[in-house]
């Protein structure tokens, strides 16, 4: 799937999600190596496949923010910010009551 189609699909998924929904986010992170590498070693490098679980606390067309710990009364908690272009899938897990 092309990256534009992927971004559009993720944006569509986000429209169905509400703030404070519990989500599982699959995303790609960069890989980096600052040492001298052969072309064969560089060719074997790939991005890291990651996943995060948390409360959806913010969403827009550029990024989402999730919190693994959240205080509803104070609207505060931990933060993980993931650019939409890095997200490969989002799974709704439930709603915090």
C-alpha positions as CSV (number, residue, x, y, z in Angstrom):
1,X,0.0,0.0,0.0
2,X,1.3,3.4,-0.9
3,X,2.0,5.8,2.0
4,X,-0.7,8.3,0.9
5,X,-3.3,5.6,0.9
6,X,-2.0,4.4,4.3
7,X,-2.3,7.9,5.8
8,X,-5.8,8.3,4.4
9,X,-6.8,4.9,5.9
10,X,-5.4,5.9,9.3
11,X,-7.2,9.2,9.2
12,X,-10.4,7.4,8.4
13,X,-9.9,5.1,11.3
14,X,-9.3,8.0,13.7
15,X,-12.6,9.6,12.7
16,X,-14.3,6.6,14.4
17,X,-12.4,7.0,17.6
18,X,-13.2,9.3,20.5
19,X,-10.9,10.9,23.1
20,X,-10.2,8.5,26.0
21,X,-10.8,5.4,23.9
22,X,-8.2,2.7,24.7
23,X,-6.3,1.9,21.5
24,X,-3.5,-0.4,20.3
25,X,-1.3,1.5,17.8
26,X,1.1,-0.2,15.5
27,X,3.8,2.1,14.1
28,X,7.2,2.2,12.3
29,X,10.2,3.8,13.9
30,X,13.5,4.7,12.2
31,X,16.6,2.5,12.4
32,X,19.9,4.2,12.6
33,X,23.6,3.1,12.8
34,X,26.3,5.8,12.8
35,X,29.1,3.3,12.4
36,X,30.8,2.5,9.0
37,X,28.7,-0.1,7.2
38,X,29.1,-2.0,4.1
39,X,26.5,-1.6,1.4
40,X,25.3,-5.2,2.2
41,X,24.8,-4.3,5.9
42,X,22.9,-1.1,5.0
43,X,20.7,-3.1,2.6
44,X,19.7,-5.4,5.5
45,X,18.6,-2.6,7.7
46,X,14.9,-2.0,8.1
47,X,12.6,0.1,10.2
48,X,11.6,-1.1,13.7
49,X,8.0,-2.4,14.0
50,X,6.5,-1.0,17.3
51,X,3.2,-1.0,19.1
52,X,1.9,1.1,22.0
53,X,-1.3,0.8,24.1
54,X,-3.0,3.8,25.8
55,X,-5.8,6.2,26.1
56,X,-6.3,8.4,23.1
57,X,-5.9,12.0,24.4
58,X,-5.4,14.0,21.2
59,X,-5.9,13.5,17.5
60,X,-5.5,15.6,14.4
61,X,-4.4,15.1,10.8
62,X,-0.7,15.2,11.7
63,X,-0.3,13.2,15.0
64,X,-2.0,11.3,17.8
65,X,-1.2,11.4,21.5
66,X,-1.8,8.5,23.8
67,X,-1.3,8.1,27.5
68,X,-0.5,4.8,29.2
69,X,-1.6,6.3,32.5
70,X,-4.3,9.0,32.7
71,X,-6.1,11.0,35.4
72,X,-9.5,12.0,34.1
73,X,-10.2,14.5,36.9
74,X,-7.1,16.5,36.0
75,X,-6.9,15.7,32.3
76,X,-3.3,14.7,32.8
77,X,-1.1,11.7,32.3
78,X,1.9,10.3,30.5
79,X,2.4,11.2,26.8
80,X,3.5,9.4,23.6
81,X,3.2,11.4,20.4
82,X,3.1,9.4,17.2
83,X,3.0,11.1,13.7
84,X,0.2,9.8,11.5
85,X,2.8,8.9,8.8
86,X,4.4,6.4,11.1
87,X,1.2,4.6,12.1
88,X,0.5,1.4,10.2
89,X,-2.7,0.3,12.1
90,X,-4.9,1.4,15.0
91,X,-7.1,-1.1,16.9
92,X,-9.9,0.0,19.2
93,X,-9.7,-1.9,22.5
94,X,-12.4,-0.4,24.6
95,X,-13.7,2.7,26.4
96,X,-12.7,3.9,29.8
97,X,-15.6,4.4,32.1
